[in-house]
Every structure is written in structure tokens, then in C-alpha cells.
Amino acid sequence: MSNSTDIIRAGLKKRYAREKRFRFFGIVSLLISFAFLLVLLFTIVNKGWPAFQQTYVKLDVELSEDLLKVNKDSDEDALYSANYSKVVKKSLQKMFPGVKGRKQKRALKNIVSNSAAYDIRDKVIENPDLLGTTQSYWFLAKDDIDVFMKGKIDRHLPEDERRIKDYQFVWIDKLIEEDRLEKRFNTVLFSNGDSREPEQSGLKGAIMGSLYTMLVTLLLSFPIAVAAAAYLEEFAPQNNKWVDMIEININNLAAVPSIVFGLLGLAIYINYFGVPRSTPLIGGLVLTLMTLPTIIIASRAAIKSVPPSIKEAAVGLGASKVQVLFQHTLPLAMPGILTGTIIGMAQALGETAPLLMIGMVAFVAEVPNGILDPATVMPVQIYLWSDSPERAFTERTSAAIMVLLAFLVAMNLIAILLRKKFERRW
Amino acid sequence: MSDILNTVPGMPSADSLERSEVKPENHRSEFDVEINGTVGKPFVDNAKMSSRNCNVFYGDKQAIFDVDLDIGNNEILAMIGPSGCGKSTYLRVLNRMNDTIPICRVEGEHTLDGEDIYGKKTDPVLLRARVGMVFQKPNPFPKSIYDNVAYGARLHGLASNRSELDDLVEASLIKAGLFKEVKDDLQKPGTGLSGGQQQRLCIARAIAVDPEVILMDEPTSALDPIATATIEELMDELKSKYTIAIVTHSMQQAARVSQRTAYFHLGKLVEVNETDKVFTNPEHQLTENYITGRFG
């Protein structure tokens, strides 16, 4: 046995120990990150899932022609402007007679959301024959009732420490007894825009705003970034100091804090070019600036990894540079380009800071219908809701985060599918 | 021509030659022979392509020094020499493939049928349609076999309708000796074929454009001896219609397929002669040292 064999054998134990240690650290760090992820998801889902349910109240409403001061033959304008909240109030008073005092009367009215009046109005306009009859309808319950129904208010606390007072519990108990309170799937969350009233606020405005903003971002950043990457990789002169400078700047742009892009958008797009603020258009323009470097860098890497033998084959057959680019290089680089694009888009989808600068943080109740309507986006909506004092907004904040996460997962899924579709072996 | 016995294992094949070609240090004395111009017969009467005073630079480094060479019509010219001697670079001069390398500069007169191929009026796209190329590593496009062969024809608009294109693809595959093997699988990916089939597919793809000259850059170095034999047979058939210039590391291959052989050394053209003469009675000491295996 030679001397070196002994030396190697002596060192083996140490080597294996080091390997074991390294593996142990790897597993530990994996477990830690997994635990953090679980905690995050658990808190969000736990807080957010009640928001997908909403409490409804059943009321028997007498659509009295006297009270509304309209009749079946009134024109639509009169029907539209009639005071329907009166009949709602009346039906509540009828159900709980003998309520005294301003405070209690207001509390009684606040069993149902003020959207009840609009619901009745829409039904009456749709069918004026309802006037003069008594109908029973399900209305959105006010947020406090909803929060209580979801078990978030402890009735054993001292009265001055809870939002719902003892006399309100009497009403609620009676409603429950008569099966007039019911939890249903919360369609409002997906069909309404933002609102000051938690029970009426929904994500549709933010979702549509995000979609329009992403559309603008995608349509602008994808072609510009791919063209820039293709030019830098395939056409730009090598070792030219201008090209080098552009490259360095693109790489640096990827690291610029996003709020700076917001300021840039404010200074240039809004102040100089007069692009309307708070719109998906300006949001998309600013997010394009932010996404461009990400997509350019990913696209360049993808274009660089296309085997030169394929390009050479095409050149050897007489293809021009542009033909080689469009017929071979880009199709083969497409999986990588798409991955970079989706990463950039996902980043843009979750971005808040630059949008604060360009007015997308405004309270927008209307659902935007195009890229020129005032809008807000999902992360900004989350920020706005998380800042609201009403208890019911906490669960809606978490629910909005869940919807945003679902969007991100869906985008990644699309990325994987597209990759699979475009991926070819060579 | 293509004697299969010469390529069976046990005989020195292209691979083993490649492996032994490095380390010229061991043979310093044989290697350091002075080169004073080209000996032999670099010029022919019926030249298809010709170069005069060809110098090629990569940046500041000169890769080819004053090469004068003719490639005769319908002949196979083999270019041999140790690695880095400039034979592949010279081959790429002939269809302006070096244009794609930004730091590469080509000097000298180069003609195809008497026309200057580096002239201002010459379009590299047209030139590459007339001077096709087959590369060292089979490089089919990641498309179907049919689309691979049809690529050049579609690019240049050589077929006006689908049935013409079908005929062209079939004819090219037949000429490349691949049709029988793939006729039922034309829509399968070209990358799924074996190495030898892929290389024949690349030849079919080059032929489909109907070039006048085919440049082959070590076309069999990645192939086994049997696939090599098939390609060599194919070259022999092709020479009746095309002019072929082939770069090879296998001296057996050069001896089998070519009519004339050019020996390159350190960027200089040392000797050009009839293949038989180069391998039996070389004029230059360096050529003799190389073919007898004293170095390289």
C-alpha cells in the first residue's frame, strides 16, 4: 500500500463529513423557506377565505305607491329618482316596532346595506307592476352584521368594547330565528368596483384595471424588448463603445428602484406629453419602462443560446440576416423570451410604487371600460383596503391578495404551457 | 472509389487521425521546414472558382497567407493539413461565410465563373445559393425532413406550387441517397435521424437549391465509418454535376474521393497536385512529412 493511499484514506472521513454538513444545511434552509411560505399562505387564506362569503338579509318590502310617490304609469325618470330607502326603512320598522331614539333608528336602518334601495329601484324599473305589492327580497347585510355572522365579534365582551350593541343582538337573533340571515357565495367581490362600504366593494375595477394595464405593458414591452435584444445580439457592431454603453445602461436599468420609473412617468408622460393620469395607459407606459430591461436581458440570453450551427446552415443556404432572425433565431429563442416576458409581466402585475406617482392610487368606484378610463390595479387596491379602518376590509384585503396570487399562478401556468408548445429539441 | 475496407475499425480512421494530430512539438524538426510559395499545380484550365493572393485576417492575426488556388469544373478538390492551418477558413472564403464574423477581413481576388465574388455588385445571398455548403456537424433545422429540404427552395422561390416543391424535395433526397430511408417519414423531425442520415439530409438541403459548387467542411468527421462510406459514394456521384471542395482530416478520405489535393500548412498553401501524386510522390518535404505521419 502506497503512502498516498494512506493520506487519501485519512482525509476521506473529513470529506464525507463536509458533504454531510453541506447537505444538512441545504435541507434546513429548504425547510425554513418552506415553513415561511406555509405560514404566509396559511395566514392569508385563513384571513381571506371568509371574504368569499357574504351575509344576506331577507326583508318583506311593501312597495307602497304613496310612500314612493310614484305609480305604475310614472315615467322612468320618476321611477329612478324615487326614494326607495324609505320603503326599506319602513319594512325594518314594521319588523322591529318600538325602536326609539336617533341612534337606535340609525342602527336599525344599518342592518341592510344602502345598496338595498338601489336593488329595489332596479327591480321596480324592470317591472313597474310590482308597485303596490309586498315582495320579499334578499339584500346585502351591512358589514357589521356580516362580520358578526362570520364569528368575528364576541358578544360576551363588555358592550362598549364591541361594534354591535345589545339591542342590535336582539334584532339579529330574531332575524336568525326567522331564517332571514343567510351566508352565500360573495359574487359582489367579483362584480363590483371599489366602494366606501365594505359589503359593496369588489375587485372587478382593480381586476379590469390590472388587465388593461398589463395589456398595454405587454403590447409595448414585448416587441420593443425583443427588437432591442435581437438588434444588440445579431446586428449591433461588436466592441463599439456606444453599444457597450447601451448594454451597461440596460443592465443598470434592471436594478433601478421602481418608484423612480414612476417619477419619470410623472415628469415625462404626464407633465410633458399630457397623457391622462390614473389610466391604464399611463400605468402601462410606466410599467413598460420597468419591464423592458428584464425582458431584454432574458431575450438576449435566449437568443445567445440558439446554436450557431443552425444560423450558419441558414446563412449557407442563402438566407439574409433578417430571414435567419425571423425563421430560426427567434422561434428557437421563443421559450426563453416568453419566460423572461412572463417574469417581467408578473413583476409588473405586483408593482405598486411607480403607480402611486401617476395617480393610480386614487379611489375609483367605476369599473374601467378601456385604457383611457380612470382605474386602479390589484396591488394598489390591496394597499387601499389594507389602509381602511372598517373591520370587514381586513378579510377583503386578504381575499384580494389571494386573487392576485391566483393571477400570478395562472400567468406562470401560461408561461409553462407556452414554453412546452414552442420548445423544440435540436 | 470508396473502399469500405479502408474505413472499418482497426484501420486509421478520421477519428484516430484527429486525436493524434496535436503536439507538433515532438516533431519539431519535421515541422520546421521553410515554405517558399506553393509547389505543384495550383492552376487549372477549366477553373470554376479561383483565388489569387488570398489573405485572411482575424483582427490583427493573419490566418491565410497569399493563397493562389483554382478549383476545376466538376472536380473534387480535397484540402488537407493539420488543425489551424486555415483550410476551413479558406473554404469559408469561397461562399463569403466569413462575412458573418465581424472581425474577419478577406483580401485578394476571388472569382466564380470569372465573376468577382467579393465585388460590390455581388450579392452574398445569390452567391450562397450558387455555392452551397455542408458543415462539419450535421445541422438540420429543428423542422420536418420535408421542410428542411424545401427550406432553400422556399427561401429563393424556386418552386411555384406545392407539387413542384414535392418533386424538388423528392429529387434532392434521391440525389442525396436518403429518399428510400425516409420516404414514409417526410413529416418527421429531421433532428430525429441518425448522424449519417442527418448529414445526407444536409447535403439534400444544399442540393435542393441547385448550387454549382458544394463546399464540404469535414462532412464525415462526426460520422461512423459506414456512414462515411455512404457519403463518400454520394460525393463521387455528385461530382458529375457539381464542383466540390472538401476539407478533411482523413488522408484516406482525400485519397479516395478527390482528383486534386491541396496541402495547407500554417495558413500557407504548400502543395497542390493530382491526388495520386500527392500521396505517392509529394513534391514538398512538408507534404511528405504530413502524409507519412511524421507529424500532424
Interface residues (C-beta under 8 A of the other chain):
Chain A: P237 Q238 P307 S309 I310 K311 E312 A313 A314 V315 G316 L317 G318 A319 S320 Q323 H328 L332 R424 R425 W426
Chain B: N95 M97 T100 P102 I103 V125 L126 L127 R128 A129 G132 M133 F135 K137 N139 P140 F141 P142 Y151 G152 L155 H156 P189 T191 C202 R205 A206 V209
